[in-house]
Amino acid sequence: MKKVRKIQMLMGVILSVLVVLIVASIFLFRFNGKKDSKQVSSTVSVKDSRSQAKSDKDTKVKEEEIHKLKDQLTDLDTKITEAEAIVSKLKEETAVPKLDIEALRNNDLSSLKGTWRTASGNEYVINESGEVRSSWISNGQKSEAIIELDNSHSHLKNRTSDSRFRDVETVSAHVKNEIVGGFIVVAVPSGVVMQAGDGGKLTDKTNYNEERLFAGQQYEAMLSRPEDVYYRVKPDTSKLEEEEKNLAQLQAERETIKTSLESKEKKNTN
């Protein structure tokens, strides 16, 4: 009986130790699990924080790029507006009106406006009202006078009775503030050939691809001196061409920046 009791006591001790070991193992397992969970959670939190920081930085960089592009567009808009104003002004200054015969017949002399010059160096500078600043060279000396043009007098309108003046227009001219010394100016559009004079002996030897002004008192005398025929002087358009090129470059640059801005704004919203 004593032997059985000893065995039972031993079994009880062993069972107690096993229970203690099992309880301890469970406790350690739970403790380590919570620790690992905390470590994993901490690691994920750090990664998320770094990812958010990088995302915020990228967003800030994109916003700065967009803001910079908008500033560039604003600056270019100002430059384009200024360039357009310059081009418009130069176009107005270099504009050459086309000779308008019908308007001249109604005493509208504005299509004569501009500078006209002969091969011999004489020059007419005509304003819209028909006033002419005339200059000519005689014996090596330059002289000037103000000439007034007027086409309101019906007695000069002989184009219906004289075939020589049907495709051109004659305008009376006289030196300002002087009664004597009047003459006529014949405005001839490009493509029109003046009819021959003096029985066909005198022909139009001028460049009829250009607009011209014949000036004098007799038809034949005007035909006989082609070197004294006035041609419209075409203004220098090099500055205009330069400014137009600059404007085109600014507009192209603006279009490039606008496209880039739209692309970045679209990506930033996605």
C-alpha positions in Angstrom: 0.0 0.0 0.0 2.9 2.3 0.8 4.4 1.7 -2.6 1.1 2.5 -4.3 0.8 5.8 -2.4 4.4 6.8 -3.4 3.6 6.1 -7.0 0.4 8.2 -6.8 2.2 11.0 -5.1 4.9 11.0 -7.8 2.3 11.0 -10.5 0.7 14.0 -8.8 3.9 15.9 -8.7 4.6 15.1 -12.4 1.1 16.2 -13.4 1.6 19.4 -11.4 4.9 20.2 -13.1 3.3 19.5 -16.5 0.4 21.8 -15.8 2.9 24.5 -14.7 4.9 24.0 -17.9 1.9 24.1 -20.1 0.5 27.3 -18.5 4.0 28.9 -18.7 4.2 27.9 -22.4 0.8 29.4 -23.2 1.7 32.7 -21.4 5.1 32.9 -23.2 3.4 32.3 -26.6 0.8 35.0 -26.0 3.4 37.4 -24.8 5.7 36.8 -27.8 2.7 37.1 -30.2 1.7 40.5 -28.8 5.3 41.6 -29.0 5.7 40.5 -32.6 2.4 42.1 -33.5 3.6 45.4 -31.9 6.8 45.1 -33.9 5.0 44.5 -37.2 2.6 47.3 -36.5 5.5 49.6 -35.7 7.3 48.7 -38.9 4.2 49.2 -41.0 3.6 52.5 -39.3 7.1 53.7 -40.1 6.8 52.6 -43.8 3.4 54.3 -44.1 4.8 57.5 -42.6 7.8 57.5 -45.0 5.4 56.8 -48.0 3.2 59.7 -47.0 6.1 62.0 -46.6 7.4 61.1 -50.1 3.9 61.5 -51.5 3.5 64.9 -49.9 7.0 65.9 -51.2 6.1 64.8 -54.8 2.8 66.7 -54.6 4.6 69.8 -53.5 7.1 69.5 -56.3 4.3 69.1 -58.9 2.4 72.1 -57.5 5.6 74.2 -57.7 6.1 73.1 -61.3 2.5 74.0 -62.2 2.8 77.4 -60.5 6.0 78.1 -62.4 4.4 77.2 -65.7 1.5 79.5 -64.9 3.9 82.3 -64.2 5.6 81.7 -67.5 2.3 81.8 -69.3 1.4 85.1 -67.7 4.8 86.6 -68.6 4.4 85.3 -72.2 0.9 86.8 -72.5 2.3 90.2 -71.6 5.1 89.9 -74.1 2.7 88.7 -76.8 0.4 91.6 -76.2 3.3 94.0 -76.5 4.6 92.3 -79.6 1.1 92.3 -81.3 0.9 96.1 -80.6 4.3 96.7 -82.2 3.4 94.5 -85.3 0.1 96.3 -85.7 1.8 99.7 -85.6 4.5 98.7 -88.1 1.8 97.2 -90.4 0.0 100.5 -90.3 3.2 102.5 -91.0 4.3 100.2 -93.9 0.8 99.7 -95.4 0.7 100.7 -99.1 -2.7 101.6 -100.5 -3.7 100.4 -103.9 -4.3 103.1 -106.5 -8.1 103.6 -106.6 -9.2 105.2 -109.8 -12.9 105.4 -109.0 -12.1 107.0 -105.6 -9.9 109.6 -107.4 -12.7 110.4 -109.7 -14.8 111.3 -106.7 -12.0 113.5 -105.4 -10.9 111.0 -102.7 -7.2 111.2 -103.0 -6.3 108.9 -100.1 -5.0 106.1 -102.4 -2.2 108.5 -103.5 -0.8 108.6 -100.0 2.8 107.7 -99.7 6.2 108.4 -101.3 6.6 108.5 -105.0 10.0 108.9 -106.7 11.5 109.2 -110.2 14.6 107.6 -111.6 16.1 111.1 -111.8 15.6 111.6 -108.1 12.5 113.8 -107.9 10.1 113.0 -105.1 6.5 113.4 -104.1 5.4 112.8 -100.5 1.6 112.8 -100.6 -0.7 112.8 -97.6 -4.3 111.7 -97.5 -5.7 115.1 -98.2 -3.8 115.4 -101.4 -1.1 117.8 -100.2 2.3 117.0 -101.8 5.7 117.8 -100.5 7.6 117.9 -103.7 11.4 117.9 -104.0 13.6 117.9 -107.1 17.2 118.3 -108.1 18.2 121.0 -110.6 21.8 121.8 -111.5 22.9 119.7 -108.5 20.7 121.7 -106.1 17.8 120.3 -104.3 14.6 122.4 -104.3 11.3 121.9 -102.5 7.7 123.1 -102.8 4.3 122.3 -101.4 1.8 121.2 -104.2 -1.9 120.9 -103.8 -3.9 118.3 -105.7 -7.6 118.7 -106.5 -9.9 116.7 -108.6 -13.2 118.5 -108.0 -13.1 120.5 -111.3 -15.3 119.0 -113.9 -13.6 120.6 -116.8 -10.6 118.3 -116.3 -12.6 115.1 -116.4 -12.2 114.5 -120.0 -11.8 110.7 -119.8 -15.2 110.1 -121.6 -14.2 112.1 -124.6 -10.5 111.2 -124.7 -9.7 107.5 -124.8 -6.2 108.2 -123.5 -7.6 108.9 -120.0 -10.3 106.1 -119.7 -8.2 103.8 -117.6 -6.3 106.4 -115.7 -7.3 109.6 -113.8 -6.0 113.2 -114.2 -5.8 115.4 -111.2 -5.1 119.1 -111.3 -2.0 120.3 -109.4 -0.6 123.7 -108.5 2.0 125.1 -106.2 0.4 126.2 -102.9 -0.4 129.9 -102.6 0.5 130.5 -106.3 -2.1 131.1 -109.0 0.0 130.4 -112.1 2.1 127.3 -112.9 -0.6 124.7 -112.8 -0.2 121.3 -114.3 -1.8 117.8 -114.2 -0.8 114.6 -112.5 -2.0 111.4 -114.2 -2.4 108.4 -111.9 -1.8 105.2 -113.7 -2.7 101.8 -112.1 -0.3 98.8 -112.5 -1.0 96.8 -115.7 -2.2 99.9 -117.6 -0.1 101.0 -120.6 -0.4 104.7 -121.6 -1.6 105.1 -125.2 1.0 106.2 -127.7 1.2 109.9 -128.6 2.4 112.1 -131.5 0.9 109.7 -134.1 2.4 106.6 -132.5 6.0 108.1 -132.3 5.9 108.3 -128.5 5.1 105.2 -126.6 4.9 104.3 -122.9 8.5 103.2 -121.9 7.8 103.0 -118.2 7.4 99.9 -116.1 3.7 99.3 -116.4 3.9 96.5 -113.8 4.0 99.2 -111.2 1.7 102.1 -110.2 2.9 105.4 -111.7 2.3 109.2 -111.7 3.0 111.2 -114.8 3.2 114.9 -114.2 3.3 117.8 -116.7 1.2 120.0 -118.9 1.2 118.1 -122.1 0.6 114.4 -122.8 3.4 113.9 -125.3 5.9 115.7 -123.0 5.1 113.3 -120.2 5.6 110.3 -122.5 8.9 111.7 -123.8 10.6 111.6 -120.4 10.1 108.2 -118.7 12.9 109.1 -116.3 10.6 111.7 -114.8 7.7 109.3 -114.1 7.0 108.8 -110.4 6.8 105.2 -109.0 5.4 104.4 -105.6 8.3 103.8 -103.1 7.7 100.6 -101.1 8.5 101.1 -97.5 11.2 99.1 -95.7 9.4 96.1 -94.0 12.5 94.5 -92.5 11.6 95.7 -89.0 8.0 94.4 -89.5 9.3 91.0 -90.6 11.6 90.8 -87.6 8.8 91.7 -85.2 6.4 89.2 -86.9 9.0 86.5 -86.5 9.5 87.4 -82.8 5.7 87.3 -82.3 5.5 83.8 -83.9 8.3 82.5 -81.7 6.5 83.8 -78.5 3.2 82.3 -79.6 4.9 78.9 -80.3 6.6 79.0 -76.9 3.3 79.8 -75.2 1.6 76.9 -76.9 4.4 74.5 -75.8 4.1 75.7 -72.2 0.3 75.5 -72.3 0.4 71.9 -73.4 2.9 71.0 -70.7 0.8 72.8 -68.0 -2.4 71.0 -69.1 -0.5 67.6 -69.0 0.8 68.2 -65.5 -2.5 69.5 -64.2 -4.2 66.3 -65.5 -1.7 64.0 -63.9 -1.9 65.9 -60.6 -5.7 65.4 -60.4 -5.4 61.6 -61.1 
